């Protein structure tokens, strides 16, 4: 397929994003607004300088950018700015639904009252809905901060249970941060009706993924790329239909894989795994969801029917309600058949 038609096809697919961190989703416009509001943070307030600061160099620099953005989030206005910036970017790419990872413990540790965080999320979510983007939340534990963070995160999630909260996750480094220690918090979250969506197998081996499944009752695996090293695990994930939130560009940026061409996503698909494509920390990694689809299409040779399958996998793997899933699946089928003129795009007839 010529590249322009491929891009148009990818754009037309109504997309779902299942693995994106709210702080890591901040783009240039958002960070510029925050930097001008919080000059004391020392983040560049001029566009050219900010763009230079923001360009991905290496993982350590990415962490500097990430924590600089985190340090400027003080109240509901900042959170709302972040959420509406993400929603605008999702709408631009025809992403209709996203489950966004929020780390309440970090914001509260930084001095933001929990009520301010929740108010900013609710306001941003309402503004996103007006743009045709439905947002849901996954509250996650910053694993490096240990069991205390786990306990406080689940207490906050279950007590506040804000509108749109669907998932409970575990992020941060995997090395030296065993999944099993967080078992009681995941059990409590699941008993409260939240779905378990821990990161596992991004920077460590298959044992971490087994632990996420057995100890944390994972309904989906964040990343999970190392599963290809364990044939029994591949069979298990395929048999149980446990989806993987695969983030190819992120894996290249963090040097878990050498290149998109070397990414195990092709093997995962060949093995029958439920693979979804996601962005993790998109502007900070120079990624977009459309770009992920395009990258796997051009580098790994995936054809439009396979891209449509990936888009459908994301719908099936989401915690969207049945009516919402059916509508998106029907629209993907319609795009695949080629009758795009009949398909509304964000409520607007396709041009
Ligand atoms: Zn992540």
Boltz pocket constraint, residues with backbone or C-beta under 6 A from the ligand:
constraints:
  - pocket:
      binder: B
      contacts: [[A, 19], [A, 21], [A, 171], [A, 199], [A, 222], [A, 280]]
      max_distance: 6.0
